[in-house]
Amino acid sequence: MNVFRSKNTPCFTKWLGVVTLGFSIQLGAVAQELSDWAKVQASGVLTVAVYNYLAPYSHEGKGIDVDIAKALANKLGLGLRVRPFNEDEEFSDDIRNMVTRGHYLAGAPADILMHAPVDAYIMQKEDQALFFSPYTRDDIFVARNIKKLPTLDSLKPLSEPGNKVGAEAAALPSIMLAGADGAAYADNLVNFKTPKEAVDAMVNGELVAVMATRAELEWALHQHPDKKADYFVSKVPHNALPAKGWVVGMATKKSNKELAEKLTVAMNQLKETGELEKIFASYGVRYIKP
């Protein structure tokens, strides 16, 4: 009797399945071994996720965050692959799609996400991610025409007829202006697609003020060097907004501790040498320590 069976018989198929499974487990183990710093080193490239529509920090693969990522990659002897993406409905979606799991359209997770809020509540909620190396602080400010509004000790002048104020639609400043103080500023609120468009309208005389993050305002006014002296950017005097703003850093998979440590060392070097401040300055933005 022939002791050899056809490869289509159940015994052969079962054996082949065991071998394949064993091989897959071996590959999985190797991939897991290289899932941290060793994997990045092996690829020679740092893959960084950056937001779209977040100028001057990032939009379409350009901006402050991209330049910082490039400087960090250089410190680690790596190339840089930038993955721009549009924010989802919730920050949890961004973390899942770009950091912890990946997305069926975007592919595998990036090595790091730039401009991640380093906040105790978020860090506890997103427990599969590691938030690290804060590099600046965002805050809500107001830019105003100093000829029309020489001082702004409160937001009351923005409730007066004719004092139009611009903000990005659906962003925090717009939401606050629409509802704060009994909707006192709602009639003067003009929404725009981006803070830059609002600043452009202010420079053209359509508005007396614009509310956005400090970096957005400084960068947008930097585009108008001949008229910049007519405008002043200051803290928004209102208790409905975060008193000290929020700290911004990076995020990666919780298991990528070694990568986070390497990047933290590199980021500290950028701070100590003044390179980080120079990157911000090249966009007309003051560097604020976290």
C-alpha positions in Angstrom: 0.0 0.0 0.0 1.3 3.4 -0.9 2.1 5.2 2.3 2.4 8.5 0.6 -0.9 10.5 0.3 -1.9 13.0 -2.3 -1.3 16.6 -1.2 -5.0 17.1 -1.4 -5.8 14.6 1.4 -6.8 15.8 4.8 -3.6 14.6 6.5 -1.4 16.6 4.2 -3.6 19.7 4.4 -3.6 19.5 8.2 0.2 19.2 8.2 0.6 22.1 5.8 -1.7 24.2 8.0 0.4 23.5 11.0 3.6 24.4 9.2 2.0 27.6 7.8 0.7 28.5 11.2 4.1 28.0 12.8 5.8 30.1 10.1 3.2 32.8 10.6 3.9 32.8 14.3 7.6 33.1 13.7 7.0 36.0 11.3 4.7 37.6 13.9 7.3 37.2 16.6 10.0 38.8 14.4 7.7 41.7 13.5 6.9 42.2 17.2 10.6 42.2 18.0 11.1 45.0 15.4 8.0 46.9 16.4 10.0 49.5 18.4 13.1 51.4 17.7 14.7 48.5 15.8 12.0 48.5 13.2 12.4 52.2 12.6 16.2 51.7 12.3 15.8 48.8 9.9 13.5 50.8 7.7 15.8 53.8 7.8 12.7 56.1 7.8 10.7 57.8 10.4 7.0 57.9 9.4 5.2 60.9 10.9 1.5 61.7 10.8 0.6 65.4 10.6 -2.7 67.2 10.4 -4.0 69.0 7.4 -5.7 72.4 7.9 -3.5 73.2 10.9 -1.3 75.9 9.4 1.3 77.1 10.3 1.9 73.8 12.1 1.0 71.5 9.2 -1.0 71.4 6.0 -0.4 69.2 2.9 2.9 68.0 4.3 4.4 71.4 5.1 4.7 73.5 8.2 6.3 73.9 11.6 5.5 70.3 12.7 6.9 68.9 9.5 10.2 70.9 9.9 10.5 69.7 13.5 9.9 66.1 12.5 12.6 66.5 9.8 15.1 67.9 12.3 14.3 65.0 14.7 14.8 62.4 12.0 18.1 64.0 11.1 19.2 63.8 14.7 18.4 60.0 14.6 20.1 59.5 11.3 16.8 58.7 9.6 14.9 59.8 6.5 11.4 61.2 6.9 8.1 60.0 5.5 5.3 62.5 6.1 1.7 61.3 6.2 -0.7 64.2 6.1 -4.3 63.4 7.1 -7.6 65.2 7.9 -8.8 65.1 11.5 -11.7 62.8 12.3 -14.7 63.6 14.4 -13.0 62.7 17.6 -9.3 62.8 18.7 -9.7 59.1 19.7 -10.3 58.4 16.0 -7.0 60.1 15.1 -5.1 58.2 17.7 -6.6 54.9 16.5 -6.1 55.5 12.8 -2.7 57.1 12.9 -1.0 55.7 16.1 -2.4 52.5 17.6 -4.1 50.4 14.9 -4.0 52.0 11.4 -6.7 52.5 8.9 -7.9 50.4 6.0 -7.4 53.3 3.6 -4.4 55.0 5.2 -2.5 51.8 6.0 -0.4 50.8 9.0 0.1 53.3 11.9 2.7 56.0 11.6 5.6 55.9 14.0 4.5 59.1 15.6 1.8 61.7 15.5 2.8 65.3 15.8 0.7 68.0 17.6 -0.8 65.6 20.1 -2.2 67.3 23.3 -0.2 66.2 26.3 -3.1 66.3 28.8 -3.7 64.1 31.8 -7.3 63.4 30.9 -6.5 62.5 27.3 -3.5 60.4 28.3 -5.6 58.4 30.7 -8.4 57.9 28.2 -6.1 56.9 25.3 -4.3 54.3 27.3 -3.0 52.4 24.2 -0.9 55.4 23.2 2.2 57.0 24.7 2.2 60.8 24.8 5.7 62.3 25.2 8.1 65.2 24.6 5.9 68.3 24.8 7.5 71.0 22.6 5.2 74.0 22.7 2.0 75.5 24.1 -1.1 76.5 22.1 -3.5 79.2 23.4 -6.4 81.2 22.2 -5.5 84.8 21.4 -7.1 87.8 19.6 -5.6 89.9 16.9 -7.0 93.4 16.7 -6.7 96.6 14.7 -5.1 98.9 17.2 -6.5 102.0 15.4 -10.0 100.8 15.9 -9.4 99.0 19.2 -6.5 100.6 21.0 -7.1 98.5 24.1 -9.0 95.3 24.8 -9.3 94.7 28.5 -12.5 92.6 28.0 -14.5 91.3 25.0 -17.2 93.9 25.6 -16.1 96.1 22.6 -16.7 93.1 20.3 -20.4 93.2 21.3 -20.8 96.8 20.0 -22.4 97.5 16.6 -20.0 97.4 13.7 -17.2 95.7 15.6 -17.1 92.5 13.5 -14.9 89.7 14.7 -13.7 86.7 12.7 -13.1 83.1 13.6 -12.7 79.7 12.0 -16.1 78.0 11.6 -16.8 75.3 14.2 -13.5 76.0 16.0 -13.3 76.8 19.7 -13.1 80.6 19.3 -16.2 80.6 17.0 -18.2 78.4 19.5 -17.2 80.7 22.4 -18.1 83.9 20.5 -21.4 82.5 19.4 -22.6 81.5 22.9 -20.7 83.3 25.6 -22.1 86.1 27.8 -25.7 85.4 26.6 -24.6 85.4 22.9 -23.5 89.0 23.2 -21.0 88.6 20.4 -23.0 86.4 18.1 -24.3 89.3 15.8 -20.7 90.5 15.2 -19.3 87.0 14.6 -18.2 86.2 11.0 -17.0 82.7 10.3 -14.3 81.8 7.9 -12.9 78.5 6.5 -9.5 79.2 8.1 -8.0 81.7 10.5 -5.8 83.0 7.7 -8.8 84.0 5.7 -10.2 85.8 8.7 -6.9 87.7 9.2 -6.9 88.6 5.5 -10.4 90.0 5.8 -9.3 92.0 8.9 -6.3 93.5 7.0 -8.7 94.4 4.2 -10.8 96.4 6.7 -13.8 94.0 7.0 -13.2 93.1 10.6 -11.8 94.8 13.7 -10.5 91.6 15.3 -9.9 87.9 14.8 -9.8 85.2 17.4 -7.7 82.0 16.9 -4.6 80.4 18.3 -1.6 82.7 18.8 0.4 80.8 16.3 -2.3 81.0 13.6 -2.6 84.7 14.1 1.1 85.5 14.2 1.7 83.4 11.1 -1.2 85.0 9.2 -0.1 88.5 10.0 3.4 87.5 9.0 2.0 87.3 5.4 1.3 91.1 5.6 4.7 92.5 6.6 3.8 96.0 5.4 0.7 96.2 7.5 1.7 94.1 10.5 2.4 97.2 12.7 -1.3 98.1 12.6 -2.3 95.0 14.5 -1.6 93.6 17.9 -2.0 90.0 19.2 -2.9 89.5 22.8 -4.4 87.0 25.2 -8.2 86.7 25.1 -9.5 88.2 28.4 -12.3 85.6 29.0 -12.7 82.9 31.5 -14.6 80.6 29.1 -11.3 79.7 27.5 -8.4 77.7 29.0 -6.4 80.0 31.2 -3.0 78.7 30.2 -3.8 77.1 26.9 -2.7 73.5 26.3 0.6 71.7 25.9 1.4 70.0 22.6 3.8 67.1 22.0 4.0 63.8 20.2 2.2 60.4 20.5 3.2 56.9 19.5 2.1 53.3 20.4 2.4 52.5 24.0 4.9 49.7 23.2 7.3 52.2 21.4 9.0 53.4 24.5 12.5 53.2 23.1 11.5 55.2 20.1 9.9 57.8 22.4 13.1 58.0 24.5 15.2 58.5 21.4 12.9 61.2 20.1 12.8 62.9 23.5 16.6 63.2 23.6 16.6 64.6 20.1 13.9 67.1 20.9 15.8 68.3 24.0 18.8 68.9 21.7 16.6 71.0 19.4 15.5 73.1 22.3 19.0 73.5 23.9 20.7 74.5 20.6 17.9 77.0 19.7 17.0 75.1 16.5 13.4 74.7 17.7 13.0 78.4 18.2 14.5 79.1 14.7 11.9 76.8 13.1 9.1 78.7 14.7 10.7 82.1 13.8 10.9 81.1 10.2 7.1 81.2 10.1 6.8 84.4 12.0 5.7 82.6 15.2 7.2 83.2 18.7 8.4 79.9 20.3 6.6 79.4 23.6 8.0 76.8 26.0 5.5 74.1 27.1 
